[in-house]
């Protein structure tokens, strides 16, 4: 039986753009001043990559955070 996914949320208040990169390779873009809800597996590591220049593909690893450390999404 596959692991149950958990619903979490992230708010970007510090960087022009944060890309949330998941273990399976998919990514979610979160622009400054916005938040996103997402599904993740318990214990999954999600990398937060900051992009300062939209014309460049340069990404700076801000944090690698476990899904358990994100706030729960509100119902």
Buried (B, 14 or more C-beta within 10 A) or exposed (E): EEEEEBEBEBBBEEBEBBBBBBEEEEEBEBEEEEEBBBEBBEEBBBBBBBBEEEEEEEBEEBEEBEBEEBEEBEE
